[in-house]
Amino acid sequence: MKEIIAMHGWAGNSKQWANWIDLFQCCNWKWQAAERGYTDIITNTPKWNYNSNQIGLKRVAICHSLGSHLIDKRILCSATHLVLVNSFTRFIPNSKENRSVTIALNKMMNAINTPNEASMLRKFHIKAHKPNSIDMESTESNLLHITDSGRMRLRNDLKLLINSDSLPTGLNTNAKVLIINSEKDYILANQTKEKLATDLKNYLKDKPAIINLQEDGHSISKIDSIKKIKHWLELDHAKNMV
């Protein structure tokens, strides 16, 4: 039994997993996506389908960026595997970059629910997808359909990102964890990535695996990158079935 629950990051939505779904569902993975509902997409908090006592069960939580802190803690607690895609323990680095990152985040916060909101989100999405191109038509649609309740969540979740300083609550110490780092990530600082790896090594019973992607940015879009993640999960699943 193989199932996945995916959680998008700040200002994202469940539609971002389209390429992932195509690859995984054709190989008998049950896929569900959580949704924060920043836009007019209905919020959704999935639950695992299968009983935790089933033999050969694999419950995989895939979290992008802030998604590891946004995902329902009950999902995280009972996940056998966790894939952290350009994620973090502490977003704001303890380095000389601290001040510039803090200023940028405060500007983003101040832009929410103002005439500058769409421009701020547009710049964020473009930067998150660099060095790859972005579907501007889809992005523009997301910018135009933010709801009042969605703005409140955008603001509260950005506060969560700013104040982040620890591993996500509920993480199972027995979980097998895969860290995905994009080498061309224009959102996360290198020190932020290093802190996540160190914190996980100190917390988990088994050392986390790490895959570094050379051609992707903060938002994973290349099929080859997704295939590498799927291969790691499939290989581990096969080992467990022996």
LINRAZI-V421485 format. One record per helix or strand of 3 or more residues. SS is the DSSP state (helix for helix, strand for strand). FROM is the first residue (numbers start at 1). LEN is the number of residues. If there is no record, write none. Layout:
ss=(SS;SS)
from=(FROM;FROM)
len=(LEN;LEN)
This chain:
ss=(strand;helix;strand;strand;helix;helix;strand;helix;helix;helix;helix;strand;helix;strand;helix)
from=(2;14;30;58;67;73;81;98;117;136;148;176;190;209;223)
len=(6;12;4;7;4;5;5;14;13;9;16;7;14;5;19)
